[in-house]
């Protein structure tokens, strides 16, 4: 089962349109976040971002409710739960890996906003992590920074967090992909840790047909994520 979390101000349906995980051979769920703090109540968000009106604990409980509801409807394999997130939703996916490492097999994050709270007081345990981020992201800088008066981590910092959590070795393997993208895979990990750096990539879902001037082939991010999760079926 794949849980996919939208960015700030989006909703589940908008991300479903961009990602097409429903074409995969998996149960795919796109929940909506709760309204943000004032004055942005019209924008939906995920904790523990600074603009979220819910606490991290409340959103974790919401995820529990989604999973339990799915169990009542489908035969869910608890060893095959995955979380995906874009932007604010990517930060929340990382928060799930931090707080619930025994629950999720792996996460995938795209243009993720890694506010410091998403890596604080983490439970021990390995969780696979694929991160995809463009170097020209105009909203969530590849190199980290501050938004909403709150620090967010750079991509190299968050990959270091994932490598330490998964007890990876000291060497890496790199591979050039289409469109000027480069994949870095950490080695000897308890769970896989990969990063795809897209040169010139912006704050979007790479390979979504509605992107303007996107060098990535159609469904690029979706395909790479499903490959990482080892889930068959493609849009």
C-alpha positions in Angstrom: 0.0 0.0 0.0 1.3 3.5 -0.9 0.3 6.5 1.1 1.0 9.7 -0.9 1.1 13.1 0.9 0.6 16.4 -1.0 2.4 19.7 -0.6 1.3 22.7 1.3 -1.8 24.2 -0.3 -2.5 21.2 -2.5 -4.8 18.2 -2.0 -4.7 14.5 -2.5 -6.5 14.7 -5.9 -4.1 17.2 -7.4 -1.1 15.0 -6.5 -2.9 11.9 -7.8 -3.2 13.6 -11.1 0.5 14.3 -11.2 1.7 10.9 -10.0 -0.6 8.2 -11.2 0.3 5.7 -8.5 -3.1 4.2 -9.0 -1.7 2.5 -12.1 0.7 0.4 -10.0 -0.2 -3.0 -8.6 -0.7 -1.6 -5.1 -3.4 0.1 -3.1 -2.8 3.8 -3.5 -4.3 6.3 -1.1 -4.0 10.1 -1.4 -5.2 11.7 1.9 -5.9 15.4 2.5 -4.0 17.3 5.2 -5.8 19.5 7.7 -6.2 23.3 7.3 -3.2 25.4 8.2 -2.7 28.0 10.9 -4.3 31.4 10.4 -4.2 33.3 8.1 -3.7 30.3 5.7 -6.7 28.1 6.8 -7.5 27.6 3.1 -4.3 25.7 2.6 -4.0 22.1 3.7 -0.8 21.0 5.5 1.0 18.2 7.2 2.8 18.4 10.6 5.4 19.2 11.8 5.8 22.1 9.4 5.7 25.5 11.1 2.4 26.5 9.3 0.6 23.2 10.2 -2.2 23.6 12.7 -2.1 19.9 13.7 0.6 18.4 15.9 2.9 15.7 14.7 1.0 13.3 17.0 -2.3 14.2 15.6 -1.2 13.5 12.0 0.4 10.2 13.1 -3.0 9.2 14.6 -4.6 10.2 11.3 -2.3 7.9 9.4 -3.1 5.1 11.8 -6.8 5.7 11.1 -6.2 5.5 7.3 -4.2 2.3 7.6 -6.7 0.7 10.0 -9.6 1.7 7.7 -7.7 0.1 4.7 -7.3 -3.1 6.7 -11.0 -3.4 7.1 -11.5 -3.1 3.3 -8.5 -4.9 1.8 -6.0 -7.6 2.7 -3.1 -5.4 3.6 0.5 -6.7 3.8 1.9 -4.9 6.8 5.4 -5.5 5.5 4.7 -3.6 2.3 3.6 -0.2 3.6 5.2 2.8 1.7 5.0 6.6 2.1 5.5 9.1 -0.6 5.5 12.9 -0.2 5.9 16.1 -2.3 7.3 19.3 -0.7 5.5 19.6 2.7 4.2 16.1 2.2 7.8 14.9 1.7 8.8 16.3 5.0 5.9 14.4 6.6 7.0 11.2 4.9 10.4 11.7 6.5 8.6 12.3 9.8 6.8 9.0 9.4 10.2 7.3 8.8 11.6 9.0 11.9 8.7 8.2 14.2 7.4 4.9 12.8 10.4 3.0 11.3 8.9 -0.4 12.1 5.7 0.5 10.2 7.1 1.6 6.8 9.2 -0.4 4.5 10.4 2.6 2.6 9.7 6.3 1.8 10.2 8.4 -1.3 10.4 12.2 -1.2 10.2 14.7 -4.0 11.2 18.4 -3.5 10.8 17.7 0.2 10.8 20.4 2.9 12.8 18.9 5.7 12.1 21.3 8.6 14.3 20.3 11.5 11.4 18.8 13.5 11.1 15.9 11.0 14.4 14.4 12.2 14.1 15.1 15.9 13.7 12.4 18.6 13.5 9.6 16.0 12.9 6.0 16.9 15.7 3.6 16.0 15.2 1.4 12.9 16.1 1.2 9.2 13.7 2.6 6.6 14.5 2.7 2.8 14.7 6.3 1.5 14.7 7.6 -2.1 15.0 11.4 -2.3 14.5 13.3 -5.6 15.3 17.0 -5.7 16.1 19.6 -8.4 19.1 21.9 -8.0 17.0 24.9 -9.2 14.1 24.3 -6.7 12.9 27.9 -6.2 10.7 27.0 -3.2 12.7 24.5 -1.1 16.3 25.1 -1.9 18.5 22.0 -2.5 21.1 23.6 -0.2 18.7 24.1 2.7 17.7 27.4 4.3 15.0 29.1 6.2 11.3 29.4 5.4 8.5 30.6 7.7 11.2 31.5 10.2 12.2 27.9 10.5 15.3 26.1 9.3 15.0 23.3 6.8 17.8 20.9 6.0 19.7 20.6 2.8 19.5 17.5 0.7 23.1 16.4 1.6 22.2 16.8 5.3 19.0 14.7 5.0 20.8 12.0 3.0 23.4 11.9 5.8 20.6 11.4 8.3 19.2 8.5 6.2 22.6 6.9 5.8 23.3 7.0 9.5 19.9 5.7 10.4 20.4 2.8 8.0 24.0 2.1 9.0 25.3 2.5 5.5 29.0 2.0 4.6 31.3 4.8 3.6 31.3 4.3 -0.1 28.7 5.4 -2.7 27.8 4.4 -6.3 26.8 6.9 -8.9 24.9 6.6 -12.1 24.0 9.2 -14.8 20.3 9.1 -15.8 18.4 10.9 -18.5 17.9 14.7 -18.5 21.0 15.5 -16.6 20.0 13.6 -13.5 22.5 11.7 -11.3 21.6 8.9 -9.0 23.7 8.4 -5.8 23.3 5.0 -4.0 24.7 4.4 -0.6 26.3 1.0 -0.1 26.1 -1.7 2.6 22.9 -0.3 4.1 20.4 -2.0 6.4 17.8 -0.5 4.0 18.5 1.2 0.7 19.3 4.9 0.6 19.3 6.6 -2.9 19.2 10.2 -4.1 18.4 11.5 -7.5 19.8 15.0 -8.2 18.2 16.7 -11.1 20.4 19.5 -12.5 18.2 22.5 -13.1 15.1 20.8 -11.8 12.5 23.0 -10.2 9.8 22.6 -7.5 7.6 20.1 -9.2 6.9 16.4 -9.7 9.6 15.5 -12.3 8.0 14.0 -15.4 4.5 15.4 -14.8 3.2 16.3 -18.3 1.9 19.7 -17.1 5.4 20.9 -16.1 6.8 23.6 -18.4 10.4 23.0 -19.7 10.8 19.8 -17.7 13.7 17.9 -19.1 12.6 14.6 -17.5 10.6 12.0 -19.5 7.0 11.5 -18.6 6.3 9.8 -15.3 10.1 10.0 -14.4 9.7 10.4 -10.6 6.8 7.9 -10.4 8.7 5.3 -12.3 11.8 5.7 -10.2 9.8 5.5 -7.0 7.9 2.4 -8.0 11.3 0.8 -9.1 12.7 1.7 -5.6 9.7 0.1 -3.9 9.9 -2.9 -6.3 6.2 -2.5 -7.1 5.1 -3.6 -10.6 2.7 -1.7 -12.9 3.2 1.7 -14.5 1.1 4.6 -15.8 
